Each structure stands twice: as C-alpha cells, then as structure tokens.
Amino acid sequence: MATTTTVVPASSLTWPVPATATLPRGCTFSESDWRALAPFWYPIAFSHDVTDKPYAARLLDERVVVYRLSNGSLAAAKDICYHRGAPLSLGWVANDEIICKYHGLRYDATGRCTCIPAHPNGAISPRLHLQVLPAQEAFGLVWMRLVDDGPRPLPAMDEWSNPDYLQVLPNDVPMNAAAGRQMEGFLDVSHFAFVHVDTFGELNNPEVPDYTVTKTLGGFVADYFSTVSNYSLGFKHLNPPGFVWHRRFEVFYPFTAKLTVTFPGGGKLHILNAASPVSARKTRLFVPICRNFDKDAPLQATLDFNHLVFDEDKDIVEQQYPEDLPLDLHAEAHFPADRSSIAYRRGLAALGLGRNFTA
C-alpha cells in the first residue's frame, strides 16, 4: 500500500505571503505564541483527500482551503471570499480557478479575482485578492504554513521514498488536547508499562535506564535503550531473551517527532508523529509509518495496533491539566526519565513561546 508523493524543497518555493499576518478571528492562542508558531509547516490533510474540489481545514484557528490544479500541484488560501465573507470551500473549482458559491466570484491560483459575474466587464477592486498560503506534499500528507518568513525545511522521513520500505498511512487521530501535551506524551518513555499495558507495555518492567539527549539544528535526538519489547502482547514470545531495544526519537520543533525502533534481526520501524494544532486545545494527529520487514503481511493488523496505541495515549492526554503544556520548568515536578520532556519544553521556550504556553 505504498503511497508515492514528491517532496518539494521549501527553499525552492516562493509565495506572496506576508511575514506578518492578522490573527484569526477568535484566536485561542496568545498573540506572541501564534506568531511564533505560524511560520512552521504542519500537515492539514491526506494527499489523497485533496482533489479538484475545495478541501477545508483549520490550522492555528485559521480557516484554510486547499485544492489541486490540473497539473497536480496545490493551491491554498485563507478560506474566505473578501466580497461578503463566504467560505470558498463551499464553492467549486473550474479551469484551475476557485469559485465562490455566494456570488460566483472567480479567483486564480495566485489569489487574483478574475471575474465578477454580476459585472463581467466592470473593474475589479484590488481588495478582491485572496491571501494565498504555502502548501506542499510529503509522506502522503499536505503540509501548510500560515506565514512565510523564509525557507524552513519539513521534518525528515527519507524512508517514505525508499523502495526497500513499506509505507503505511493510518487514519488521523483527533484529540481534544494541546499539541504540545500530545508531543510530550509521544516522547515519554516511562509510561509504557502503565498506559500501554493492553498493547505492548510490560507492567513488570517499568524501570527506565539512563539515556542521552543531543541537540540538533531544529530539535534534538534522544536514544533510548531498554529491554521493553515493541512486540504486541500476543507476540512477546518472539522477543529474544535479553534483547536490548533501541528507540531513537528525532524531534522537529514544534510538533513533529520521528520514532525509529530497531527490531531483532535489524528490521526498522519508523513512525512520524505529526501533531497539527487545529486550535490551542484541539489537535489532529497524522502518523505515517514505514518498515523494512514483514512487507507482505496483512496491513490491517498494523493499522489496528497503531490505533490502539494512540487511543491509549489519547485517554490520558485529553485528561491532563493544566491543559496547556507548562514551559516553566518549576510548574511541574520532574525525574531523570523526563530528560526528553525537559529538553522539549526548553526547545519550545527557545522558539519564543510563552511560559504559559497555550498549545
């Protein structure tokens, strides 16, 4: 079930997007947090869901619309017609132009209004110009950013285009939780024995060995070695006695991380945890997966297991409070197993997010 997408380097694209932007109506973020987060890339849809029909989504409280042009490329904009405020996503696309359902105004991929049907020969106000947004595809997902402040790379997952790997796209996971809380839970290594007791956790093996965290240009890497098997409960017998599992977490600020698990025999499983902040306390999680073993095995078992694991996390994350991830390291207690969590909070603070971070 491999899905092929082309990663377009962000540095090769230019869009008429201002470096400053107006906050969305009813924004649930503080202004400083929103402006710190808006320039980053986030997934907002599966590639297969974006066609020549307008696709509506929300990102950082902003209503956005994306659609596919006849050449297969993407066009995206704020989801509003500046004539009377109707969502463009209610309309349709014809000849690579998005058409507003309310009064039929047509806009090309650059955002320019090309026609007002009520006055086909009249002048068109320059105010009738969409704010187009950067969009690109990678890992079977459509990624978007709300402010273009210069080139920013996407998170890395080279295995997605590697023919030696099987690529899998599970369904997204909606969460009534802050993206930062979800991300921190994904990085946490001391909850396996308790939260994932029905999937792969081992209640009799809760100890967390010391591990290292190394800073990178856009985040950090945490290498964690333990005897906790990644096999599901029904397959624990496959675990060689004394085998040490290597889990590598690669963090890409603010809300994406890649987990690589090395299995007995050298097989590798890669999971991209891409948390998209719909609003301050609503998250849409996308989880592309690659593996270079069991490539002919039925996929449904992989999909079911993945959803069970993330549902276990969801049950906890949606109940945490404060709902917002505290960046003040004195706001919550820590112990040595929280090394990655502490590094993550410090990294978010370094982005300029407030101590009472609202996402």
C-alpha positions in Angstrom: 0.0 0.0 0.0 2.9 2.4 -0.8 1.8 5.9 -1.4 4.1 8.0 -3.6 4.5 11.7 -3.0 7.0 14.2 -4.1 8.7 16.4 -1.6 9.3 19.9 -2.9 12.1 21.6 -1.1 10.7 24.6 0.8 13.6 26.7 -0.3 12.6 26.3 -4.0 9.2 27.8 -3.5 8.1 31.4 -3.1 4.6 32.7 -2.2 3.2 36.2 -1.8 2.6 35.6 1.9 3.5 38.5 4.3 5.9 37.9 7.1 3.3 39.4 9.4 -0.3 38.4 9.4 -3.5 39.2 11.2 -4.5 36.8 13.9 -7.6 34.6 13.1 -10.9 35.7 14.5 -11.5 34.1 17.9 -7.9 33.0 18.2 -7.3 30.7 21.1 -3.6 31.4 21.3 -1.8 34.4 22.8 -0.6 36.7 20.0 3.1 36.0 20.7 2.5 32.2 20.7 0.6 32.4 17.4 3.2 34.4 15.7 5.9 32.1 16.9 4.1 29.0 15.6 2.6 30.4 12.3 5.9 30.1 10.2 6.3 26.3 10.7 4.9 23.6 8.5 2.0 21.4 9.7 0.0 18.6 8.0 -3.6 19.6 7.3 -4.8 16.8 5.1 -4.0 13.5 3.4 -2.8 13.9 -0.1 -5.5 11.5 -1.4 -8.2 13.7 0.1 -7.2 16.9 -1.8 -8.6 16.8 -5.3 -10.0 19.4 -7.7 -12.7 20.1 -5.1 -12.0 22.6 -2.3 -10.9 21.0 0.9 -11.5 22.9 4.1 -9.3 22.7 7.3 -8.3 24.7 10.3 -4.7 25.4 11.4 -3.9 27.5 14.4 -7.5 28.7 14.4 -7.2 29.9 10.8 -9.7 28.6 8.3 -7.9 27.4 5.2 -8.8 25.9 1.9 -6.6 23.8 -0.4 -7.3 22.3 -3.8 -5.5 20.6 -6.7 -4.8 22.2 -10.0 -5.0 20.5 -13.4 -1.2 19.8 -13.4 -1.4 18.1 -10.0 0.1 20.9 -7.9 -1.6 22.5 -4.9 -3.3 25.9 -4.4 -4.1 27.1 -0.9 -5.5 30.2 0.7 -7.4 31.6 3.7 -10.9 30.2 3.4 -12.8 33.5 2.8 -14.1 35.5 -0.1 -13.4 39.1 0.7 -16.6 40.2 -1.0 -19.1 39.1 1.6 -17.1 36.7 3.8 -18.4 33.4 2.4 -16.1 30.3 2.8 -14.5 29.5 -0.5 -14.6 25.8 0.5 -18.4 25.9 -0.1 -17.7 26.6 -3.8 -16.0 24.6 -6.6 -13.0 24.7 -8.9 -13.2 25.1 -12.7 -10.3 25.8 -15.1 -8.0 26.0 -12.1 -10.0 28.8 -10.6 -11.9 28.6 -7.3 -15.4 29.9 -7.5 -17.3 31.4 -4.6 -20.7 29.8 -4.1 -22.3 33.0 -2.9 -21.9 35.4 -5.9 -19.7 33.4 -8.3 -16.5 35.4 -8.0 -13.6 33.6 -9.5 -10.0 33.5 -8.2 -6.9 32.1 -9.9 -4.2 30.2 -8.1 -2.3 33.5 -7.4 -5.4 34.7 -5.5 -6.3 37.3 -8.1 -10.0 37.8 -8.8 -10.6 37.3 -12.5 -14.4 37.7 -12.8 -17.4 39.2 -11.0 -20.4 37.6 -12.8 -22.7 40.5 -11.8 -20.4 42.9 -13.7 -18.5 40.9 -16.3 -17.0 44.0 -17.9 -16.5 46.1 -14.8 -13.4 47.0 -12.9 -12.3 44.6 -10.1 -11.3 46.0 -6.8 -7.7 45.1 -5.7 -9.2 44.2 -2.3 -10.7 41.2 -4.0 -7.5 39.2 -3.7 -7.1 36.1 -1.7 -4.3 35.6 0.8 -2.7 32.6 -0.7 -0.7 30.3 1.5 2.3 28.0 1.2 1.4 24.3 0.7 3.4 21.2 -0.3 3.2 17.4 -0.1 5.3 14.9 1.7 4.8 11.5 3.3 1.3 11.2 1.9 0.3 14.4 3.6 -0.4 18.0 2.6 1.6 20.5 4.7 0.9 24.2 5.1 2.3 27.2 6.9 0.5 30.5 7.6 3.4 32.9 7.5 6.4 32.7 5.1 9.4 34.1 7.0 11.9 32.4 4.7 12.9 28.8 3.9 12.1 26.2 6.6 12.6 22.5 6.0 9.9 19.9 6.5 10.6 17.2 9.1 12.7 14.3 7.7 11.5 10.9 6.8 13.7 9.6 4.0 12.3 6.1 4.3 9.0 7.2 2.7 10.6 7.3 -0.7 12.8 4.3 -0.1 11.6 1.2 -2.2 13.1 -1.1 0.5 10.3 0.1 2.9 6.6 -0.5 3.1 4.7 2.8 3.6 1.5 2.9 5.6 -0.9 5.7 6.3 -3.2 5.1 9.3 -6.3 7.3 9.8 -5.7 10.5 11.6 -6.4 10.8 15.3 -8.4 13.8 16.5 -7.6 14.9 20.1 -9.2 17.4 22.4 -5.8 18.2 23.7 -2.9 20.7 23.2 -0.4 19.7 20.5 2.5 20.2 23.0 0.9 17.8 25.5 0.4 15.2 22.8 4.0 15.5 21.6 5.5 15.3 25.1 3.5 12.1 25.6 4.9 10.6 22.4 8.4 11.3 23.7 7.8 9.9 27.2 9.5 6.6 27.9 8.3 5.9 31.5 4.6 5.5 30.7 4.9 2.3 28.6 4.3 -0.1 31.5 1.2 1.7 32.7 -0.6 3.4 29.7 0.2 0.7 27.1 -0.5 -2.3 29.3 -3.0 -3.7 26.8 -0.8 -3.3 23.7 3.0 -3.6 24.2 3.7 -2.3 27.7 5.2 -4.6 30.4 3.9 -3.9 33.8 6.7 -5.9 35.4 9.4 -3.9 33.5 8.8 -0.2 34.4 12.4 0.9 35.1 13.8 3.5 32.7 17.6 3.2 32.1 19.5 6.4 31.7 19.6 7.8 28.1 21.1 10.7 26.2 19.6 13.7 24.5 21.6 15.5 21.8 20.6 18.9 20.4 20.1 19.3 16.6 19.6 22.3 14.4 15.8 22.1 14.5 15.2 20.0 17.6 17.0 17.1 19.4 17.7 13.4 19.3 17.0 11.0 22.2 18.5 7.5 22.0 16.7 5.1 24.4 17.9 1.5 25.1 15.8 -0.8 27.2 14.5 -4.4 27.4 10.9 -3.4 26.9 9.8 -5.2 23.7 7.9 -3.4 21.0 6.1 -6.6 20.1 2.3 -6.6 20.8 1.2 -8.8 23.8 0.3 -11.7 21.6 3.8 -11.8 20.1 6.1 -11.2 23.1 7.4 -14.8 22.7 9.3 -13.6 19.6 11.5 -11.4 21.7 14.9 -12.9 22.2 15.9 -13.2 25.9 17.9 -10.2 27.0 17.5 -8.3 23.7 18.1 -4.6 24.1 15.7 -2.5 22.1 16.9 0.8 20.6 14.3 3.6 20.2 15.5 6.8 18.6 13.4 9.9 18.9 14.1 12.7 16.5 12.3 15.9 17.3 11.5 18.6 14.8 10.1 21.7 16.6 7.4 22.5 17.3 5.1 19.5 17.0 6.7 16.6 15.0 8.8 13.7 16.0 10.1 10.6 14.3 10.5 7.4 16.3 12.8 4.7 14.9 12.5 1.3 16.6 15.2 -1.4 15.8 13.8 -4.9 15.9 15.7 -8.2 16.4 17.4 -9.1 13.2 17.9 -5.4 12.3 14.5 -4.6 11.0 13.5 -0.9 11.5 10.1 0.6 12.1 9.7 4.4 11.6 6.7 6.3 13.0 6.3 10.0 12.2 4.2 11.7 14.9 3.0 14.9 13.3 0.6 16.9 15.6 -1.3 19.6 13.7 -2.6 22.3 16.1 -6.2 23.0 14.9 -6.5 25.3 17.9 -4.9 25.8 21.2 -6.5 22.7 22.7 -7.6 20.7 19.6 -5.1 18.6 17.7 -5.3 16.5 14.6 -2.6 13.8 14.7 -1.1 12.3 11.5 1.1 9.2 11.8 2.9 8.0 8.6 4.6 4.7 9.2 7.4 2.9 7.3 9.0 -0.5 8.0 11.5 -2.7 6.1 10.3 -6.1 7.4 7.0 -8.1 7.2 6.3 -6.2 4.0 3.9 -8.9 2.7 2.0 -9.2 6.0 -1.6 -8.0 6.1 -1.8 -4.3 6.8 -4.9 -4.3 8.9 -3.1 -5.7 12.0 -0.6 -2.9 11.8 -3.4 -0.3 11.4 -5.4 -1.7 14.3 -2.3 -1.9 16.6 -1.3 1.6 15.8 -4.8 3.0 16.6 -4.9 1.1 19.9 -1.6 2.5 21.0 -2.6 6.1 20.2 -6.0 5.6 21.7 -4.3 4.6 25.0 -2.3 7.8 24.8 -5.4 9.9 23.9 -7.2 8.7 27.0 -4.5 10.2 29.2 -3.6 13.3 27.2 -7.2 14.6 26.9 -7.5 14.5 30.7 -4.2 16.2 31.7 -4.4 19.6 33.4 -3.3 22.2 33.1 -4.4 21.6 29.6 -1.6 23.8 28.3 2.0 22.5 28.3 3.8 24.4 31.1 7.2 25.7 29.8 8.1 27.0 33.3 10.2 24.0 34.5 9.2 24.8 38.1 5.4 24.4 37.3 5.6 20.6 37.4 7.9 18.0 39.1 10.4 16.0 37.1 12.6 13.0 37.5 15.5 11.6 35.4 13.3 9.7 32.9 11.8 13.1 31.9 15.1 14.1 30.2 13.4 14.3 26.8 10.4 16.1 28.1 12.6 18.8 29.7 14.6 19.2 26.5 11.3 19.6 24.6 9.9 22.2 26.9 13.2 24.2 26.8 13.2 24.0 23.0 9.7 25.4 22.7 10.6 28.2 25.1 13.6 29.0 22.8 11.1 29.4 19.9 9.6 32.4 21.8 6.6 30.7 23.2 5.3 32.0 26.5 5.9 30.3 29.8 2.1 29.7 30.0 2.2 28.1 26.5 -1.4 27.7 25.2 -0.8 24.9 22.7 
